[in-house]
Amino acid sequence: MKLVKRMNRKVRVLIGIIGSLGLCMFGLYNVINENLSFGPIILGIGGFIGLFGGILELKNMKRS
């Protein structure tokens, strides 16, 4: 619990970006190597949205 309180906002955003990138890559890898099933498409789209949102959040933090 103490570790979570010590993390600042930038570290949380960076962890989210890394997680979203992994999710997006995993989804895209499965879409390319398997047939077009619903699960990998959702993972790829969700990861991309999270990655895009995290990058925008990081840019807004640097402006402030």
C-alpha positions as CSV (number, residue, x, y, z in Angstrom):
1,M,0.0,0.0,0.0
2,K,2.8,2.4,0.8
3,L,4.4,1.8,-2.6
4,V,1.3,2.9,-4.4
5,K,1.2,6.1,-2.4
6,R,4.8,6.9,-3.3
7,M,4.3,6.5,-7.0
8,N,3.8,9.8,-8.8
9,R,1.5,10.3,-11.7
10,K,4.2,10.1,-14.4
11,V,5.3,6.6,-13.3
12,R,1.7,5.4,-13.3
13,V,1.2,6.7,-16.8
14,L,4.4,5.1,-18.0
15,I,3.3,1.7,-16.5
16,G,0.0,2.1,-18.3
17,I,1.6,2.9,-21.6
18,I,3.9,-0.2,-21.3
19,G,0.9,-2.4,-20.4
20,S,-1.2,-1.0,-23.3
21,L,1.6,-1.5,-25.7
22,G,2.0,-5.1,-24.6
23,L,-1.8,-5.7,-24.9
24,C,-1.8,-4.1,-28.4
25,M,1.1,-6.2,-29.6
26,F,-0.3,-9.4,-28.2
27,G,-3.7,-8.7,-29.9
28,L,-2.1,-7.8,-33.2
29,Y,0.2,-10.9,-33.1
30,N,-2.8,-13.2,-32.6
31,V,-4.8,-11.4,-35.3
32,I,-1.9,-11.9,-37.8
33,N,-1.2,-15.5,-36.8
34,E,-4.7,-16.9,-36.2
35,N,-8.0,-16.4,-38.0
36,L,-9.9,-13.2,-37.3
37,S,-11.5,-14.1,-34.0
38,F,-13.2,-11.5,-31.8
39,G,-10.9,-11.7,-28.8
40,P,-7.6,-10.7,-30.4
41,I,-9.3,-7.9,-32.2
42,I,-10.7,-6.5,-29.0
43,L,-7.3,-6.8,-27.3
44,G,-5.6,-5.0,-30.2
45,I,-8.1,-2.1,-30.3
46,G,-8.2,-1.8,-26.5
47,G,-4.4,-1.7,-26.3
48,F,-4.2,0.9,-29.0
49,I,-6.8,3.1,-27.3
50,G,-4.9,2.8,-24.0
51,L,-1.6,3.5,-25.7
52,F,-2.9,6.6,-27.5
53,G,-4.6,7.9,-24.3
54,G,-1.4,7.3,-22.3
55,I,0.7,9.2,-24.7
56,L,-1.7,12.1,-24.7
57,E,-1.8,12.1,-20.9
58,L,2.0,12.2,-20.8
59,K,2.1,15.1,-23.3
60,N,-0.4,17.1,-21.2
61,M,1.7,16.5,-18.1
62,K,4.8,17.8,-19.8
63,R,3.0,21.0,-20.8
64,S,1.9,21.8,-17.3
